[in-house]
Amino acid sequence: MKNLWTVIKKELKRFFTDKRMLAALILPGVIVYILYSIMGNVMQSTMEGKDHEYVIRVENRPNDPRFLAIETLIADPEVGFKKVTFLDETPEDFEAMIAEKKLDLYVVYNTDFLAKYNANDPNDPPVVTFHYDESVIPSLNAYSTYAGLLNASLQTYVAVPVNHSAEGGIDTTIIKGLLPFLLITFIFTGAMAVAPESIAGEKERGTIATLLVTPVKRSTLALGKVTALSIVALVSAASSFLGVMLSLPKMMGSELSLATFTAGTYLAIFAVLIVSMLVFIVLNSIISAYAKSIKEASGLAAPLMMVIMAVGVTTMFGSAATNNALYLIPIYNSVNILLSLFGGEFLVVPFILTTLSNLLLTAGGVYLLTVMFSNEKIMFRK
């Protein structure tokens, strides 16, 4: 029993006195807490549509205080939304405006709605038609809020909801918002799996010294490492990507058809994945070049993974950024451009900015890796 207790104390002391090991034990819980907190806040904000500017058109609104009160309540942040615009005229092509997300809700009352309501004839009830897009959260919010307020004000009427969505329901929208997060996470974990083994692993085994004394230029060595690691990591990411994409139709039923994407969309997605992979490989290679062992490299990469997952979560339930300057921010730009591509939009300027900024960061990372390979204090630090 004494020997058993000695072994237990020795192992516990080894784990709880090692700062990196202790961080590895505690960090997963911290990451889960932070990610779930961010996810909850983003989901709540998106579902409530707090930052969206709603556009609503009401046709043939009855001349009655109850109907005017509904619009007043919708414009009240405590009941409805902070930013609401009621159009004075009906758009010529309201269906196109709903499809382009320029109109959230189009409400059409029968011209004799109030007269029929007052007549209270069950065989000839008043009718109101709601035109909206179920796959767009703000449009769905506008419809449910207006319909709820109308239902609370009136008793006998017929509501006819007309869903103009071409992509299925809100669950399909959420799944498409989830795809960029999954892809970016898969790509980073693939990069995180191979880079420490290739660079920190060689330092740990002592074989990096042999490689550095060869006549190969440090820049060639750095570029070769990044290219080879990118290919290996891309295979891992492609496997995960195919698994997710092939399982989505089964998970969502017939509502989600990836065949609706054009060849150009697939090429754009592939290009974004490639440049994102290069960024992740470079970042993990720099960390691995600094680390003394695979264990240290994995520990140093964990906070970076937390940041990347947090960025993916923040865009999961929203729409792609509209400010082009934001597409100069690595990682954030990749998630947003993927979000727009899966949503059926190809944003030319953001796509170019995303590609160029990620390639520039990769080039800068390769240069930094070259400098690190040339620095013996970094490569052979104790």
ROLUMZA-745549 format. One record per residue: residue in three letters; x, y, z of N, C-alpha, C in turn. Coordinates in steps of 0.02 Angstrom, whole numbers, padded with zeros to 5 digits, always signed. Atoms other than C-alpha are relative to their C-alpha. Example, Ala and Ser with C-alpha at 12.3 -4.5 7.8 and 13.67 -1.06 7.14 Angstrom:
ALA+00045-00059+00000+00615-00225+00390+00045+00060+00000;SER-00042-00059-00003+00684-00053+00357-00039+00055+00037;
***
This chain:
MET+00042-00061+00000+00000+00000+00000+00043+00063+00000;LYS-00045-00057-00003+00144+00117+00042+00031+00015-00068;ASN-00029-00009+00067+00224+00087-00127-00050+00027-00050;LEU+00054-00025+00044+00057+00116-00213-00009+00075+00010;TRP+00009-00071-00016+00037+00283-00125+00059+00042-00026;THR-00060-00034+00025+00215+00330-00174-00005+00012-00075;VAL+00007-00005+00072+00180+00296-00357-00053+00053-00018;ILE+00054-00048+00012+00017+00395-00350+00024+00071+00011;LYS-00026-00067-00015+00102+00545-00268+00049+00024-00053;LYS-00049-00018+00050+00242+00541-00394-00033+00022-00065;GLU+00035-00016+00063+00123+00541-00543-00040+00065+00006;LEU+00039-00061-00010+00010+00676-00470+00045+00061+00003;LYS-00047-00055-00005+00160+00785-00429+00026+00019-00069;ARG-00026-00013+00068+00224+00766-00607-00051+00039-00041;PHE+00052-00034+00039+00058+00822-00680-00015+00070+00026;PHE+00023-00063-00029+00013+00961-00559+00055+00051+00013;THR-00054-00049-00006+00185+01041-00550+00025+00022-00068;ASP-00018-00019+00069+00205+01049-00739-00052+00051-00024;LYS+00046-00054+00019+00129+01216-00793-00035-00015-00066;ARG+00030+00015+00065+00102+01159-00971-00051-00056+00005;MET+00047+00055-00009+00020+00997-00918-00062+00023+00036;LEU+00056-00027-00038-00089+01090-00794-00045+00042-00046;ALA+00038-00041+00048-00140+01212-00931-00039-00045-00048;ALA+00034+00046+00046-00182+01066-01045-00061-00033+00032;LEU+00056+00030-00036-00297+00995-00911-00057+00050+00009;ILE+00051-00050-00016-00388+01158-00873-00026+00035-00063;LEU+00018-00039+00060-00388+01240-01046-00062-00024-00036;PRO+00061+00022+00036-00522+01127-01126-00064+00027+00031;GLY+00059-00027-00033-00649+01180-00995-00009+00074-00011;VAL+00003-00072+00012-00604+01363-01017-00022+00014-00072;ILE+00018-00009+00070-00617+01347-01206-00074-00013-00011;VAL+00071+00017+00008-00787+01262-01195-00044+00056+00029;TYR+00039-00054-00032-00851+01397-01075-00002+00062-00044;ILE-00004-00061+00041-00791+01541-01185-00038-00009-00065;LEU+00033+00011+00064-00852+01464-01348-00076-00004+00007;TYR+00072+00007-00010-01023+01417-01280-00031+00067+00021;SER+00026-00066-00019-01042+01590-01202-00006+00045-00061;ILE+00002-00040+00061-00998+01675-01366-00056-00025-00046;MET+00051+00029+00043-01111+01555-01461-00070+00019+00024;GLY+00065-00018-00028-01257+01590-01344-00017+00073-00012;ASN+00012-00072+00010-01237+01779-01355-00013+00016-00073;VAL+00009-00012+00071-01218+01777-01544-00067-00027-00025;MET+00063+00030+00021-01365+01659-01567-00060+00041+00023;GLN+00055-00040-00026-01477+01763-01454-00006+00067-00038;SER+00001-00064+00035-01427+01926-01539-00026-00008-00071;THR+00021+00011+00069-01453+01853-01712-00074-00018-00005;MET+00070+00020+00002-01619+01770-01675-00047+00057+00017;GLU+00041-00058-00018-01684+01930-01596+00005+00055-00053;GLY-00008-00050+00053-01618+02032-01743+00011+00070+00026;LYS-00008-00065-00032-01560+02174-01631+00033+00052-00046;ASP-00039-00048+00040-01440+02252-01757-00026+00007-00071;HIS+00025-00002+00068-01544+02226-01913-00048+00058-00010;GLU+00047-00053+00017-01637+02369-01997-00056-00030-00041;TYR+00057+00034+00031-01807+02298-02039-00036+00046-00049;VAL+00038-00037+00051-01902+02351-02195-00066-00038-00010;ILE+00066+00031+00003-02090+02317-02196-00047+00043-00042;ARG+00051-00035+00039-02228+02363-02317-00068-00029+00018;VAL+00068+00021-00016-02411+02356-02263-00048+00029-00052;GLU+00045-00020+00054-02536+02362-02406-00073-00002+00025;ASN+00072-00004-00017-02718+02417-02380-00011-00004+00076;ARG+00010+00001-00072-02697+02445-02194-00067+00031+00018;PRO+00066-00027-00019-02872+02468-02119+00007+00063+00041;ASN+00000-00063-00037-02911+02640-02051-00030-00010+00069;ASP+00023+00016-00068-02924+02585-01871+00060+00006+00048;PRO-00056-00010-00048-02818+02628-01716+00036-00064+00017;ARG-00032+00064-00018-02784+02444-01683+00057-00018-00048;PHE-00051+00017+00050-02686+02423-01844+00059+00048+00003;LEU-00054-00049-00009-02587+02582-01817+00040-00016+00062;ALA-00034+00019-00063-02547+02521-01641+00049-00057-00011;ILE-00045+00056+00015-02470+02363-01714+00067+00026-00026;GLU-00062-00028+00029-02344+02465-01815+00039+00039+00054;THR-00033-00036-00055-02308+02573-01662+00037-00048+00046;LEU-00031+00050-00044-02272+02419-01557+00060-00033-00034;ILE-00056+00030+00037-02160+02345-01693+00061+00046+00002;ALA-00055-00049-00003-02056+02505-01689+00024+00013+00071;ASP-00020-00007-00071-02043+02493-01499+00051-00055+00016;PRO-00052+00050-00013-01877+02407-01452-00019-00050+00055;GLU+00019+00044-00055-01958+02333-01296-00046-00057-00025;VAL+00047+00049+00026-02087+02240-01401+00023-00027-00068;GLY-00021+00019+00068-02023+02239-01580+00074+00008-00012;PHE-00069-00007+00022-01863+02304-01657+00024+00072+00008;LYS-00029-00067-00009-01744+02451-01636-00005+00042-00064;LYS-00002-00036+00064-01734+02497-01821-00052-00030-00047;VAL+00053+00024+00045-01891+02482-01928-00018+00056-00049;THR+00023-00047+00051-01938+02566-02091-00063-00028-00033;PHE+00062+00020+00034-02117+02557-02156-00003+00038-00067;LEU+00002-00030+00066-02122+02588-02343-00069+00031-00014;ASP+00062-00034+00017-02253+02711-02406-00032-00027-00063;GLU+00026+00027+00063-02270+02628-02575+00022-00072-00009;THR-00016+00070+00012-02273+02448-02632+00053-00005-00055;PRO-00052+00009+00052-02115+02396-02728-00030-00035-00061;GLU+00025+00030+00063-02142+02347-02910+00010-00076+00000;ASP-00014+00072-00003-02061+02177-02882+00019-00018+00072;PHE-00014+00014-00070-02079+02137-02698+00033-00068+00011;GLU-00030+00066-00007-02031+01955-02725+00076+00003-00009;ALA-00072-00008+00011-01861+02006-02793+00032+00035+00059;MET-00027-00035-00058-01836+02125-02647+00005-00045+00061;ILE-00003+00048-00055-01877+01987-02523+00058-00048-00012;ALA-00055+00046+00017-01756+01870-02614+00068+00033+00011;GLU-00063-00037-00008-01620+02005-02609+00009+00028+00070;LYS-00003-00020-00071-01654+02036-02423-00005+00076+00008;LYS+00012-00072-00005-01705+02217-02457-00069+00015+00029;LEU+00067-00006-00029-01882+02187-02396-00011-00061+00045;ASP+00008+00055-00048-01916+02084-02240-00071-00028+00002;LEU+00069+00023-00005-02105+02077-02239-00047+00043-00042;TYR+00051-00036+00040-02246+02123-02358-00068-00026+00023;VAL+00065+00018-00028-02418+02123-02276-00055+00030-00045;VAL+00054-00022+00044-02574+02133-02386-00068-00016+00032;TYR+00069+00008-00025-02747+02161-02311-00048+00003-00059;ASN+00053-00008+00050-02903+02135-02415-00027+00072+00003;THR+00024-00069+00002-02974+02302-02471-00060+00012+00045;ASP+00059-00006-00044-03133+02268-02371+00010-00038+00065;PHE-00017+00038-00060-03043+02188-02223-00041+00022+00060;LEU+00033-00025-00060-03119+02300-02089-00075-00011-00003;ALA+00072+00010+00008-03295+02288-02159-00019-00073+00013;LYS+00013+00071-00011-03286+02098-02162+00011-00020+00073;TYR-00013+00015-00071-03212+02094-01988-00059+00022+00043;ASN+00057-00025-00039-03355+02200-01920-00063-00040-00014;ALA+00058+00041+00017-03483+02093-02012+00001-00066+00036;ASN-00009+00062-00039-03413+01940-01922-00037-00059-00032;ASP+00031+00056+00036-03473+01819-02056+00050-00057-00006;PRO-00049+00056+00003-03385+01650-02031+00008-00029-00070;ASN-00004+00025+00069-03421+01606-02213+00039+00047-00046;ASP-00037-00049+00041-03335+01763-02278+00045+00042+00046;PRO-00043-00035-00048-03194+01807-02157+00048+00048-00034;PRO-00052-00044+00028-03068+01947-02183+00065-00038-00007;VAL-00062+00036+00016-02902+01891-02257+00059+00049+00000;VAL-00063-00037+00003-02725+01955-02230+00054-00048-00023;THR-00053+00043+00028-02577+01887-02328+00068+00027+00021;PHE-00068-00017-00021-02398+01885-02264+00050-00029-00050;HIS-00053+00022+00044-02255+01876-02389+00067+00009+00036;TYR-00064-00003-00036-02086+01833-02311+00044-00057-00023;ASP-00048+00053+00017-01933+01720-02323+00019-00036+00064;GLU-00010+00038-00061-01926+01584-02192+00074-00016+00013;SER-00071+00018-00008-01741+01548-02223+00042+00059+00023;VAL-00036-00060-00022-01692+01727-02176-00026+00020+00069;ILE+00021-00011-00069-01695+01758-01989-00038+00066+00010;PRO+00038-00063-00009-01745+01944-01995-00070-00002-00031;SER+00065+00005+00033-01886+01907-02118-00048-00043+00041;LEU+00041+00043-00042-01949+01766-02008-00019+00035+00064;ASN+00015-00039-00061-01937+01879-01855-00055+00051-00013;ALA+00050-00051+00016-02037+02017-01941-00069-00032-00008;TYR+00065+00034+00010-02173+01894-01993-00030-00023+00066;SER+00027+00026-00063-02190+01810-01823-00021+00055+00048;THR+00017-00056-00045-02190+01977-01730-00065+00034-00022;TYR+00060-00033+00025-02320+02060-01842-00061-00045+00008;ALA+00056+00047-00005-02430+01905-01848-00022-00010+00072;GLY+00016+00008-00070-02419+01885-01660-00038+00060+00028;LEU+00035-00060-00023-02471+02065-01627-00070+00005-00030;LEU+00065-00002+00032-02613+02053-01753-00047-00051+00032;ASN+00041+00053-00031-02674+01891-01674-00023+00021+00070;ALA+00019-00024-00067-02674+01976-01503-00052+00055-00003;SER+00046-00056+00007-02778+02120-01571-00068-00020-00028;LEU+00062+00021+00034-02907+02029-01678-00018-00072+00019;GLN+00023+00067-00017-03009+01871-01657-00015-00042-00061;THR+00021+00041+00056-03087+01812-01819+00027+00029-00066;TYR-00027-00019+00065-02985+01825-01978+00041-00059-00027;VAL-00040+00053+00031-02887+01715-02098+00068+00028-00020;ALA-00068-00020+00017-02698+01732-02109+00028-00049-00051;VAL-00029+00041+00053-02614+01669-02268+00075+00015-00005;PRO-00073-00011+00006-02424+01653-02248+00026-00027-00066;VAL-00030+00020+00064-02329+01646-02413+00076+00003+00009;ASN-00072+00004-00010-02150+01586-02394+00035+00002-00067;HIS-00035-00008+00063-02037+01645-02535+00070-00029+00002;SER-00066+00029-00007-01887+01545-02478+00013-00052-00055;ALA-00020+00049+00051-01794+01447-02612+00050-00049+00029;GLU-00053+00040-00030-01675+01365-02488-00024-00044+00057;GLY+00024+00039-00056-01788+01275-02365-00013+00045+00060;GLY+00017-00037-00060-01820+01327-02186+00060+00030+00035;ILE-00053-00032-00039-01720+01414-02052+00054-00049+00021;ASP-00050+00050-00019-01635+01250-02005+00053-00008-00054;THR-00048+00003+00055-01554+01246-02177+00048+00059+00003;THR-00042-00060-00007-01490+01424-02151+00051-00009+00055;ILE-00045+00010-00057-01415+01376-01983+00055-00050-00019;ILE-00050+00050+00021-01329+01223-02059+00051+00031-00046;LYS-00047-00033+00046-01254+01329-02198+00045+00049+00038;GLY-00042-00043-00041-01193+01450-02065+00050-00039+00041;LEU-00045+00043-00038-01114+01304-01973+00058-00026-00042;LEU-00052+00028+00043-01014+01244-02123+00067+00037+00002;PRO-00065-00034-00005-00881+01383-02120+00037-00014+00065;PHE-00031+00016-00065-00850+01351-01935+00031-00070-00001;LEU-00026+00068+00002-00830+01164-01964+00061-00005-00045;LEU-00056+00005+00047-00716+01185-02115+00063+00033+00028;ILE-00058-00034-00027-00602+01312-02032+00030-00039+00058;THR-00024+00041-00056-00591+01203-01876+00036-00062-00025;PHE-00032+00059+00028-00551+01048-01979+00068+00016-00030;ILE-00062-00020+00032-00418+01140-02078+00054+00014+00053;PHE-00050-00017-00051-00334+01208-01922+00023-00062+00038;THR-00021+00060-00036-00336+01041-01830+00045-00043-00044;GLY-00045+00036+00045-00259+00962-01985+00069+00030-00001;ALA-00065-00035-00002-00121+01093-01985+00034-00011+00067;MET-00026+00008-00068-00100+01075-01797+00027-00071+00011;ALA-00021+00069-00009-00078+00887-01815+00067-00014-00034;VAL-00061+00017+00038+00064+00889-01943+00059+00046+00013;ALA-00055-00048-00008+00166+01047-01910+00045-00015+00060;PRO-00044+00015-00057+00227+01004-01733+00043-00062-00011;GLU-00038+00061+00013+00279+00830-01789+00058+00012-00048;SER-00051-00011+00051+00377+00895-01938+00057+00045+00024;ILE-00052-00048-00021+00471+01038-01852+00020-00010+00072;ALA-00016+00010-00071+00459+01023-01663+00022-00072+00012;GLY-00019+00070-00007+00471+00834-01682+00072-00012-00019;GLU-00070+00007+00020+00636+00848-01775+00047+00032+00051;LYS-00041-00031-00052+00702+00967-01642+00005-00047+00060;GLU+00001+00045-00058+00650+00843-01507+00044-00061-00012;ARG-00040+00060+00016+00734+00697-01597+00073+00017-00016;GLY-00068-00022+00014+00889+00801-01637+00019-00004-00073;THR-00016+00006+00071+00876+00778-01826-00002+00066-00037;ILE+00004-00066+00033+00845+00962-01863+00069+00028-00013;ALA-00069-00026+00009+01031+00999-01841+00030-00026-00065;THR-00026+00029+00063+01075+00881-01984-00029+00035-00060;LEU+00034-00034+00055+00948+00966-02095+00026+00071-00010;LEU-00021-00069+00004+01011+01140-02054+00071+00009-00026;VAL-00069-00006+00023+01193+01103-02096+00008-00018-00074;THR-00003+00014+00071+01151+01050-02273+00004+00065-00039;PRO-00007-00061+00040+01185+01175-02415-00067+00031-00023;VAL+00065-00026+00020+00998+01202-02439-00012+00068+00033;LYS+00015-00066-00028+00947+01385-02417-00055-00005+00052;ARG+00050+00000-00053+00846+01423-02262-00070+00017-00029;SER+00064-00019+00031+00711+01505-02370-00031-00059-00037;THR+00023+00060+00035+00700+01347-02477-00026-00051+00049;LEU+00020+00047-00052+00689+01241-02321-00068+00020+00030;ALA+00063-00024-00029+00550+01349-02247-00057-00009-00049;LEU+00053+00006+00051+00451+01354-02410-00018-00073-00013;GLY+00011+00071+00011+00473+01167-02435-00041-00031+00057;LYS+00037+00024-00059+00412+01131-02258-00073+00021-00005;VAL+00069-00026+00003+00259+01242-02279-00040-00033-00055;THR+00035+00031+00056+00214+01169-02449-00018-00072+00014;ALA+00012+00071-00014+00233+00988-02396-00052-00009+00055;LEU+00048+00005-00055+00139+01014-02233-00070+00020-00023;SER+00066-00021+00025-00001+01104-02326-00034-00056-00038;ILE+00028+00055+00039-00024+00957-02443-00026-00055+00046;VAL+00020+00052-00048-00030+00833-02299-00062+00021+00039;ALA+00056-00025-00040-00147+00941-02196-00063+00006-00042;LEU+00057-00008+00044-00259+00971-02346-00035-00067-00011;VAL+00030+00067+00007-00285+00783-02366-00044-00015+00061;SER+00039+00010-00061-00343+00775-02185-00063+00042+00000;ALA+00058-00045+00002-00457+00925-02206-00050-00022-00053;ALA+00045+00021+00054-00527+00859-02371-00042-00060+00022;SER+00037+00058-00025-00575+00696-02287-00058+00021+00045;SER+00052-00025-00046-00670+00787-02150-00053+00040-00038;PHE+00046-00041+00040-00745+00908-02276-00050-00044-00039;LEU+00044+00044+00038-00813+00768-02385-00049-00036+00045;GLY+00045+00033-00048-00883+00679-02233-00058+00045+00019;VAL+00052-00048-00019-00978+00835-02181-00048+00013-00058;MET+00041-00019+00058-01039+00881-02355-00045-00058-00022;LEU+00040+00057+00023-01098+00705-02398-00054-00019+00050;SER+00049+00018-00051-01189+00684-02233-00056+00052+00008;LEU+00049-00053-00009-01282+00851-02241-00068-00015-00032;PRO+00066+00015+00029-01418+00797-02365-00039-00052+00041;LYS+00033+00050-00041-01455+00646-02254-00025+00030+00065;MET+00019-00031-00063-01458+00753-02098-00058+00049-00009;MET+00051-00052+00011-01567+00890-02174-00056-00023-00046;GLY+00051+00023+00045-01670+00782-02291+00007+00032-00068;SER-00002-00027+00068-01715+00851-02462+00006+00075-00002;GLU+00000-00073-00001-01709+01033-02404+00067+00030-00022;LEU-00066-00027+00016-01523+01051-02432+00030-00039-00058;SER-00029+00032+00059-01456+01012-02604+00063+00038-00020;LEU-00063-00033+00016-01273+01050-02633+00010+00004-00076;ALA-00004-00003+00073-01303+01024-02819-00020+00069-00026;THR+00019-00068+00021-01372+01201-02822+00060+00046-00006;PHE-00061-00040+00006-01194+01267-02805+00030-00009-00069;THR-00031+00003+00066-01109+01309-02969+00072-00023+00006;ALA-00070+00020+00001-00937+01249-03021+00044+00057+00025;GLY-00037-00058-00023-00874+01426-02991-00001+00007+00075;THR+00005-00004-00073-00937+01421-02812+00047-00050+00032;TYR-00045+00051-00028-00845+01258-02779+00073+00020-00008;LEU-00069-00023+00010-00686+01330-02854+00019+00055+00049;ALA-00012-00054-00047-00702+01485-02747+00009-00027+00071;ILE-00006+00031-00066-00729+01379-02590+00068-00034+00006;PHE-00064+00036-00001-00578+01273-02635+00059+00049+00006;ALA-00053-00051-00003-00470+01429-02662+00006+00029+00070;VAL-00001-00027-00068-00520+01499-02493+00029-00051+00049;LEU-00027+00052-00043-00481+01333-02410+00076-00006-00007;ILE-00072+00005+00013-00309+01329-02492+00038+00057+00035;VAL-00036-00056-00030-00257+01504-02437-00007+00000+00076;SER+00008+00006-00073-00329+01473-02263+00047-00053+00027;MET-00046+00053-00020-00231+01312-02252+00072+00026+00004;LEU-00068-00027+00000-00070+01405-02296+00012+00043+00062;VAL-00006-00043-00060-00102+01532-02157+00007-00043+00062;PHE-00001+00042-00060-00135+01395-02028+00066-00040+00004;ILE-00063+00037+00000+00018+01295-02081+00057+00045+00020;VAL-00053-00047-00017+00130+01448-02071-00001+00017+00075;LEU+00006-00017-00071+00064+01496-01898+00023-00058+00044;ASN-00020+00058-00039+00085+01319-01832+00074-00017-00009;SER-00071+00012+00012+00257+01304-01912+00043+00048+00041;ILE-00036-00049-00040+00315+01464-01826-00001-00021+00074;ILE+00006+00023-00070+00250+01399-01659+00044-00061+00011;SER-00040+00061-00006+00334+01231-01689+00075+00014-00003;ALA-00070-00018+00004+00499+01313-01737+00025+00030+00066;TYR-00018-00029-00064+00497+01407-01572+00000-00051+00056;ALA+00007+00050-00053+00444+01258-01466+00059-00048+00002;LYS-00054+00047-00008+00569+01134-01397-00022-00072-00012;SER+00026+00067+00007+00455+00983-01413-00070+00002-00030;ILE+00068+00005+00026+00293+00921-01489-00050+00020+00053;LYS+00045-00016-00056+00210+00936-01320-00006+00075+00010;GLU+00001-00073-00009+00260+01119-01303-00035+00034-00059;ALA+00031-00030+00059+00207+01158-01481-00076-00007+00002;SER+00072+00011-00005+00035+01082-01453-00031+00045+00053;GLY+00024-00044-00053+00016+01181-01292-00003+00073-00022;LEU-00001-00070+00024+00064+01345-01376-00052+00012-00054;ALA+00049-00007+00054-00055+01312-01521-00072+00000+00026;ALA+00068+00005-00028-00205+01283-01406-00036+00068+00004;PRO+00034-00066-00002-00242+01470-01374-00018+00025-00070;LEU+00014-00021+00069-00231+01502-01562-00062-00036-00026;MET+00058+00038+00020-00357+01364-01591-00064+00029+00031;MET+00058-00030-00035-00473+01445-01463-00022+00063-00037;VAL+00016-00061+00037-00463+01610-01558-00035-00016-00066;ILE+00028+00019+00064-00499+01526-01724-00071-00027+00007;MET+00067+00027-00011-00649+01431-01656-00048+00055+00021;ALA+00043-00056-00021-00715+01589-01574-00021+00043-00060;VAL+00016-00038+00061-00705+01681-01741-00053-00036-00041;GLY+00049+00039+00037-00799+01539-01824-00069+00002+00031;VAL+00064-00001-00036-00934+01542-01691-00036+00066-00009;THR+00032-00067+00003-00964+01730-01703-00037+00012-00066;THR+00033-00010+00065-01015+01717-01886-00050-00057-00015;MET+00040+00059+00014-01111+01554-01869-00074+00016-00012;PHE+00072-00014+00004-01284+01631-01847-00016+00067-00031;GLY+00011-00065+00030-01261+01795-01938+00010-00002-00075;SER-00013-00006+00071-01226+01857-02112+00071+00024-00011;ALA-00068-00020+00015-01062+01895-02199+00010+00075+00010;ALA-00016-00070-00012-00976+02060-02158-00009+00041-00064;THR+00011-00044+00058-01022+02205-02273+00056+00051-00009;ASN-00056-00046+00004-00868+02311-02234+00060-00035-00032;ASN-00055+00033+00036-00733+02265-02361+00065+00000+00038;ALA-00062-00004-00038-00595+02320-02243+00009-00060+00047;LEU-00003+00057-00046-00639+02175-02127+00028-00063-00034;TYR-00026+00058+00037-00587+02053-02264+00076+00001-00006;LEU-00074-00002-00004-00406+02105-02235+00024-00036+00063;ILE-00017+00034-00063-00411+02017-02064+00003-00075-00012;PRO-00006+00072+00011-00343+01839-02080-00047-00039+00046;ILE+00045+00046-00035-00455+01696-02022-00072+00027-00002;TYR+00067-00030+00001-00603+01814-02000-00024+00007-00072;ASN+00020-00008+00070-00601+01848-02187-00020-00067-00031;SER+00015+00066+00029-00599+01662-02230-00069-00024+00022;VAL+00065+00022-00025-00749+01624-02119-00056+00039-00033;ASN+00052-00042+00029-00849+01770-02189-00010-00014-00074;ILE+00007+00012+00071-00812+01734-02371-00031-00069-00013;LEU+00032+00065+00005-00859+01551-02346-00074+00005+00016;LEU+00070-00011-00018-01020+01608-02263-00039+00028-00058;SER+00034-00030+00058-01064+01714-02414-00006-00050-00057;LEU+00002+00049+00054-01020+01574-02535-00052-00054+00012;PHE+00051+00050-00016-01127+01445-02446-00070+00030-00001;GLY+00065-00034+00004-01266+01575-02444-00019+00017-00072;GLY+00016-00011+00070-01259+01583-02634+00023+00067-00028;GLU-00025-00065+00024-01168+01751-02648+00074-00005-00013;PHE-00071-00005+00015-01001+01779-02732+00019+00074+00001;LEU-00020-00070-00009-00928+01943-02668+00070+00009-00029;VAL-00063-00003+00038-00790+01988-02791+00055+00035+00040;VAL-00052-00039-00036-00696+02123-02693+00021-00035+00065;PRO-00020+00036-00060-00703+02030-02525+00040-00063-00015;PHE-00036+00061+00018-00645+01870-02612+00072+00016-00018;ILE-00068-00020+00020-00495+01958-02689+00040+00023+00061;LEU-00035-00023-00061-00451+02044-02524+00018-00058+00045;THR-00013+00059-00042-00465+01879-02431+00059-00039-00027;THR-00054+00039+00031-00352+01788-02554+00067+00036+00006;LEU-00063-00038-00002-00220+01926-02562+00027+00007+00071;SER-00024-00010-00069-00213+01960-02375+00026-00065+00030;ASN-00024+00064-00026-00195+01775-02334+00066-00021-00033;LEU-00063+00016+00034-00059+01752-02465+00057+00044+00025;LEU-00051-00045-00028+00034+01905-02399+00022-00022+00069;LEU-00017+00025-00067+00024+01837-02222+00042-00064-00005;THR-00039+00062+00010+00088+01669-02285+00072+00017-00020;ALA-00067-00021+00021+00235+01754-02372+00040+00028+00058;GLY-00033-00028-00059+00275+01852-02214+00018-00055+00049;GLY-00014+00056-00046+00263+01692-02112+00058-00043-00024;VAL-00057+00039+00027+00382+01599-02228+00065+00038+00011;TYR-00060-00040-00013+00506+01743-02212+00020-00004+00073;LEU-00014+00005-00071+00492+01739-02022+00027-00069+00018;LEU-00024+00068-00012+00515+01550-02024+00072-00008-00025;THR-00069+00001+00026+00672+01574-02130+00048+00031+00050;VAL-00041-00034-00050+00741+01696-02001+00009-00045+00061;MET-00004+00044-00058+00701+01573-01861+00046-00060-00013;PHE-00045+00056+00017+00789+01430-01952+00073+00022+00000;SER-00069-00026+00001+00943+01542-01965+00024+00020+00069;ASN-00017-00021-00068+00941+01583-01779+00011-00061+00045;GLU-00016+00059-00041+01030+01450-01675-00030+00004+00070;LYS+00028-00007-00067+00965+01522-01511-00072-00023+00003;ILE+00070+00023+00003+00788+01486-01567-00004-00074-00014;MET+00005+00069+00022+00818+01320-01652+00029-00049+00051;PHE-00032+00046-00048+00925+01248-01512-00006+00026+00071;ARG+00008-00026-00068+00857+01336-01359-00016-00057+00048;LYS+00008+00051-00053+00857+01238-01198-00057+00018+00047;
***
